[in-house]
Amino acid sequence: MYKKVELPHGFAGKEIEIRNFWKENDIIKKNFNMNKGERYFTFYDGPPTANGKPHVGHILTRVMKDIIPRYKVMKGYQVIRKAGWDTHGLPVELEIEKKLGISGKAQIEEYGIEKFIKDCKQSVFTYVSMWEEMTNQIGFWVDMDNPYVTYHNNYIESVWWALKQMWDKNLIYEGHKVMPYCPRCGTALSSHEVAQGYKDVNDLTCIAKFEVEGRPNTYILAWTTTPWTLPSNLALCVNKSYTYVEAKIKEESDTNEETQIYILAKELCEKVLGENYEIIKEFKGEDLLGTKYKQLMPFAKIERKSI
């Protein structure tokens, strides 16, 4: 038979009782000192930014992350449970820009770069007491008395040291990767940063005219919701089973040599060209396969089929 567990103060009271027991008996520190001299196990945990308040997402991930080091200690490994603070990057800078009522590099330079950096450093630990309280409440065992801080010189130098080791082993190379870019900040953005402040907005779309090679004044019309991708456009998509047309807008004089012919889906003629148009030819989308068009913005040489 199991002894009945009495909870006179409820589960919350029991949690406080356990935390007090850990504190009075220095249980967490004893756990840190276990298995000294044994094989190391290192758990790399991305540090939080202490100029933002902790939320339920941090609680969930910290509880999950705590399981692995605890298990490894039980398996006989020496596990260093070192806390850390992320004190670099856009979140810190944006917080100070909002506080100062400025925006962008030009205004930062006008305010003074050294002053701006000092303000950033002073802000990074705004909510550190909240983080410490949350960490203790959920029983996340980590050494918060001796954390690493990413703006400290010893941390920065360790990063440069690691890069040097990788360079010496030919593990660093120059490559290309498509990244979200912020023209205001002048830097690439992570997916997390792009998602911050996400909201639905009504945005402009456009219909681009792609001139068919060998047929002056004949254009394939393509609609896009992402006009910023047009400079690197390589191909157009067509539906082989749809009916397409070559059409023109009726001019006052049919002798106009500059009349432009448009290729588009038949069902969209009125919506795109208005009511005053004339269909010259009908055909299926598969007839367009292999058609080549001139680059919209020919800043690079591309050798491949367009459709």
C-alpha positions in Angstrom: 0.0 0.0 0.0 1.2 3.5 -0.8 1.2 6.1 1.9 -1.5 8.7 1.2 0.0 12.0 0.1 -1.5 14.8 2.1 -1.8 18.1 0.3 -3.2 20.6 2.8 -2.1 23.5 0.7 -2.8 22.0 -2.7 -0.4 21.2 -5.5 1.0 24.8 -5.5 1.7 24.5 -1.8 3.5 21.2 -2.4 5.7 22.8 -5.1 6.7 25.6 -2.7 7.5 23.0 0.0 9.7 21.0 -2.4 11.5 24.2 -3.6 12.2 25.2 0.0 13.6 21.7 0.7 15.9 22.0 -2.3 17.1 25.5 -1.1 17.6 24.5 2.5 19.6 21.4 1.6 21.4 22.9 -1.4 20.1 20.1 -3.6 20.6 21.9 -6.9 24.3 22.7 -6.2 24.9 19.1 -5.1 23.5 17.9 -8.3 25.8 20.2 -10.2 28.8 18.7 -8.4 27.8 15.1 -9.0 30.1 12.8 -11.1 33.1 15.1 -11.0 35.9 13.6 -13.0 33.6 11.5 -15.1 32.8 11.9 -18.8 31.3 15.3 -19.7 27.9 15.7 -21.3 27.2 19.1 -22.7 23.7 20.4 -23.5 23.7 23.4 -25.8 20.7 25.6 -24.9 20.1 28.7 -26.8 20.0 31.5 -24.2 17.0 33.8 -23.8 17.1 37.6 -24.2 16.5 39.1 -20.8 15.1 42.4 -22.1 11.9 40.5 -22.8 9.5 38.9 -20.3 9.3 35.1 -20.1 6.1 33.5 -21.3 4.4 30.1 -21.5 6.5 29.1 -24.5 9.7 29.5 -22.5 8.2 27.3 -19.7 7.3 24.5 -22.1 10.7 24.4 -23.7 12.6 24.7 -20.5 10.7 21.8 -18.9 11.5 19.6 -21.9 15.2 20.7 -22.0 15.6 20.0 -18.3 14.8 16.3 -18.8 17.9 15.5 -20.8 20.6 16.8 -18.4 18.9 15.3 -15.4 18.8 11.9 -17.1 22.5 12.2 -18.1 23.4 12.9 -14.5 21.6 9.8 -13.4 23.6 7.9 -16.0 26.9 9.0 -14.4 27.9 11.9 -16.7 29.3 15.2 -15.4 26.8 17.8 -16.7 27.6 21.5 -16.4 24.3 23.3 -16.2 25.5 26.8 -17.2 22.9 29.5 -17.8 23.4 32.2 -20.4 21.9 35.5 -21.7 21.7 36.6 -25.3 22.6 40.3 -25.3 23.2 40.9 -29.0 21.0 41.3 -32.0 17.9 43.0 -33.3 15.5 42.4 -30.3 17.8 44.5 -28.0 18.4 47.2 -30.6 14.7 47.5 -31.5 13.7 47.8 -27.9 16.0 50.8 -27.4 14.9 52.4 -30.7 11.3 52.3 -29.5 12.4 53.7 -26.1 14.3 56.6 -27.8 11.7 57.2 -30.5 14.1 56.7 -33.3 14.3 54.3 -36.3 17.1 53.1 -38.5 20.8 53.3 -38.7 20.9 57.0 -39.8 19.1 58.1 -36.6 21.2 55.7 -34.5 24.4 57.4 -35.8 22.9 60.8 -35.2 22.1 59.8 -31.6 25.6 58.4 -31.2 26.7 54.8 -31.6 28.5 54.6 -28.3 25.5 56.0 -26.4 23.2 53.6 -28.2 25.4 50.6 -27.4 25.5 51.7 -23.7 21.7 52.0 -23.6 21.5 48.5 -25.2 23.8 47.0 -22.5 21.8 48.7 -19.7 18.5 47.3 -21.1 19.5 43.6 -21.6 18.8 42.6 -18.0 15.6 44.5 -17.5 13.6 41.4 -16.6 16.3 39.2 -15.3 14.5 38.9 -11.9 11.4 37.6 -13.7 13.5 35.0 -15.5 15.1 33.9 -12.3 11.7 33.6 -10.5 10.2 31.6 -13.4 13.3 29.3 -13.6 13.0 28.5 -9.9 9.3 28.0 -9.9 9.4 25.4 -12.7 12.3 23.6 -11.2 14.7 24.2 -14.1 18.1 23.4 -12.7 20.7 25.7 -14.2 23.5 27.7 -12.7 22.2 31.3 -12.9 24.9 32.6 -10.5 27.7 32.2 -13.1 26.0 32.7 -16.5 27.7 33.4 -19.8 26.8 36.7 -21.4 27.2 37.2 -25.1 28.5 40.7 -24.9 31.3 39.9 -22.5 34.7 39.9 -24.1 35.6 36.3 -22.9 32.5 35.0 -24.7 33.2 37.0 -27.9 36.8 35.9 -27.9 35.7 32.2 -27.5 33.5 32.6 -30.6 36.4 34.0 -32.6 38.6 31.2 -31.3 36.0 28.6 -32.5 35.8 30.2 -35.9 39.6 30.1 -36.1 39.7 26.4 -35.4 37.1 25.7 -38.1 39.0 28.0 -40.5 42.2 26.0 -39.9 40.4 22.8 -40.6 38.9 24.1 -43.9 35.4 23.8 -42.5 34.3 27.3 -43.4 33.3 28.2 -47.0 31.5 31.0 -48.7 28.1 30.2 -50.1 24.8 31.7 -51.0 21.5 31.4 -49.3 18.2 33.2 -49.8 17.3 35.0 -46.7 14.6 37.5 -45.6 16.1 40.9 -45.6 15.1 44.1 -43.7 16.0 47.3 -45.7 15.4 49.4 -42.6 17.8 47.5 -40.4 20.2 46.7 -43.2 20.5 43.1 -42.2 19.2 39.6 -42.8 16.4 38.3 -40.6 15.7 35.0 -39.0 12.3 33.4 -39.5 11.5 34.2 -35.8 12.2 37.9 -36.4 10.1 37.9 -39.6 7.2 36.4 -37.6 7.3 39.1 -34.9 4.4 41.5 -35.3 2.8 39.3 -38.0 -0.5 40.6 -39.2 -2.8 40.3 -42.2 -2.7 43.3 -44.6 -4.1 44.2 -47.9 -1.1 44.3 -50.3 -0.7 45.2 -53.9 -0.3 42.6 -56.6 0.8 43.2 -60.2 0.5 41.8 -63.7 3.9 41.6 -65.5 4.3 41.6 -69.3 6.9 39.1 -70.6 7.7 39.7 -74.2 7.8 36.5 -76.3 11.2 36.0 -78.1 10.9 36.6 -81.8 7.5 38.2 -81.6 7.8 41.9 -80.9 4.8 43.4 -79.1 3.5 40.0 -78.1 3.4 39.6 -74.3 2.5 36.8 -71.9 0.7 38.3 -68.9 1.5 36.8 -65.5 -0.1 37.8 -62.2 2.0 37.7 -59.0 1.3 38.4 -55.4 5.1 38.7 -54.8 6.3 41.4 -57.2 9.6 41.6 -55.4 10.6 38.2 -56.9 10.3 39.4 -60.5 14.0 40.5 -60.8 15.0 36.8 -60.4 12.2 35.3 -62.4 13.3 32.2 -64.4 10.0 30.6 -65.6 6.3 31.0 -65.9 3.6 28.4 -64.9 0.8 27.5 -67.2 -2.0 24.9 -66.9 -1.8 22.5 -69.9 -5.6 21.9 -69.8 -6.7 25.6 -69.6 -7.8 27.5 -72.7 -5.5 30.5 -73.4 -5.9 33.2 -76.0 -4.0 35.8 -77.9 -6.0 39.0 -77.6 -5.6 42.7 -78.2 -7.4 45.7 -77.0 -9.5 47.3 -79.8 -7.9 50.4 -81.1 -9.6 53.3 -82.8 -7.6 52.4 -85.8 -6.6 48.8 -86.7 -3.7 50.1 -88.7 -1.7 50.9 -85.6 1.6 49.1 -85.9 2.2 49.3 -82.2 -0.8 47.2 -81.2 0.2 44.9 -78.4 -0.9 41.3 -78.3 -1.5 39.6 -74.9 -1.4 35.9 -74.1 -3.6 35.0 -71.1 -6.2 32.6 -69.9 -9.5 33.1 -71.8 -11.6 33.3 -68.6 -9.6 36.3 -67.4 -9.8 38.4 -70.6 -12.6 40.7 -69.4 -11.2 41.0 -65.9 -7.7 41.9 -67.1 -8.3 43.7 -70.5 -11.7 45.2 -69.8 -14.7 44.9 -72.2 -13.0 46.4 -75.3 -10.9 43.5 -76.4 -10.7 41.2 -79.4 -9.6 37.5 -79.4 -7.2 36.7 -82.2 -6.5 33.0 -81.4 -7.5 30.3 -78.9 -5.3 27.3 -77.9 -4.6 25.0 -74.9 -1.9 25.8 -72.3 0.2 22.9 -73.5 0.9 24.8 -76.7 2.9 27.3 -74.7 5.3 24.7 -73.3 8.8 25.6 -74.4 8.0 29.1 -75.3 10.8 31.5 -74.5 10.4 35.1 -73.3 12.8 37.9 -72.8 14.1 38.5 -69.3 12.1 41.1 -67.5 15.2 42.6 -65.9 18.2 41.3 -67.8 21.0 41.8 -65.3 22.3 38.3 -65.5 22.7 35.8 -68.3 20.3 32.8 -68.0 20.4 29.8 -70.3 17.3 27.8 -69.8 13.7 27.4 -71.1 11.2 30.0 -69.9 8.0 27.9 -69.8 
